[in-house]
Amino acid sequence: MSDDLELTDRQKEVLGYLPASKADLAANLGVAETTAKGHLHALQDKGVDVSYDRDANQWFIADERSG
């Protein structure tokens, strides 16, 4: 992930919980699953390579899985 992205504190918090399922992410953030999904899509819109692994039922930062 590029260090020059301008992320909010909340977006940085979301990234800190990954990898996680949408339900786990929502629980950790204290929000609804739809809100958690919105945070993930906002990160994608900013160019963060956040992906979903259907088999593991987890969202993750792709850069951290390729190493």
N, C-alpha and C positions, 0 to 999 in steps of 0.2 A: 504494500500500500504506500502511496506517495505521501511524504511528510508535508507537502505544500498544500494539502487540502484544508479548506477552512471548515472545520467541523465544530458544531456546538458542543457544550459540555455534555449534554444529554446524548448526543450522537457518539461521543467518545465513551460514555458509560455503556451504551448499547454494545459497542464493539468489545468492551471489556468482558461482557457476558458470553460472547461467542467462543466456541460453538455451543448452540442451545436450540432446543425446540422453540417454536413460537409460544407455546404454553409456558415453558420455563422462563423464557425471556419476559413475558408479560408478568408472571409472578414476581420475578426479581425486580422489575421496574415499578410494580404496583399499579399496572394499567390493564386494560382489556386487550385481548389478543389482536383485535383489529387495530388498536393503537400501536402495538408492538410491530405489526406488519407494516403500518405506515412509516414507522421509524426505519425499518429495513429498506423500504422502497425509497425513502428520502436519501439514505446513504447511497443506494444504487444510482440515484439521480445525480449525486455529487461525484460519481465516478469511482466509488469504493466497490471493489469486486466482491460483493457479498452474494453467496450462492446457497442453494438449498440441495441437500442430499436426501432424496426421498427414502432411500433404504435405511438410513440412520435417523430420519425424521429430525434433521438438525440443519440450522442455518450456520454458515461458517464464512470466514474470510478466505477467499480462494488462495491468496498468496501464502497463507500459512499451511495449506495442504500440499502445495506443490514442492515443498522442500524436502 
